[in-house]
Structures are given as C-alpha cells and as structure tokens.
Amino acid sequence: MLSLIHASSGAASTASRGKRGAVLVLDLVMAKMVVSDKKSVLASGLLSFFLGPLGWFYAAPLKNAAIGGGAYLLCGAILPSFILFYVVGIVAPISAISGIIYALGYNATGERLPIFGKSKDEPKRLSS
C-alpha cells in the first residue's frame, strides 16, 4: 500500500508529500480496523451482572477472567445459600462495572487490557 501511494506521487518534490499521505492512509486503515472490531459495552455489563466474573470472558483478559470466575465458582460451592445470596448482591454490581470497564478498554485499543497492572506487551523501562 505504501509503495503504490509513494509511486503515484511522481516528482521528487512531491515525494515527501506522498509519504505523509501514505502514513495518513495507513493510520486511517488501522483506525478503521480498531473501530470495526468492538465489544458491546451493554452486553459486557449484562453478562458480568448476571454471570458474575464468568461474564468477564467476553471482554477481559483470559487470565483475569479465569481467576475471577474460578474464585466465584469456588465461593458458590463453599458458602451456604443464605450467605451466598448477600455475597452475590454485592459482587454482581461490582462485576458489572468491571465488565463495562473491560469492554471500554477493548474498544479503545482493540486488545484485552487488565484494569490493574500492566499489559504483558508493554515494554519494560529501566528506572534511573
């Protein structure tokens, strides 16, 4: 794509303008790819509200969703039902808010981002 736009720019004086145009077109194509692959914020919130942390599998990083879902299922197996009723009442809205934040993070970057901590792809920096 870059070579086609660069070749169509013609003379040497317009070569730099063609290169800038190619970068602009490439940026627009990349932005279109991110916009076209979105997660529904409403679906993420509803799934996370009704399924608890199991609904995070929709938009959250799989590691976070597996840990949260496993803890949620473990609590469901261990706690008596009369205590579980109150725990789910507290966990459901918190989980829904987390699911919404995960979906918004995915829509902004196009990848599953953790709420806390850093992404594994983020470069490590040396502190001076």
Secondary structure, 3 states (H helix, E strand, C coil): CHHHHHHCCCCHHHHHHHHHHHHHHHHHHHHHHHHHCCCCHHHHHHHHHHHHHHHHHHCCCHHHHHHHHHHHHHHHHHCCHHHHHHHHHHHHHHHHHHHHHHHHHHHHHCCCCCCCCCCCCCCCCCCC
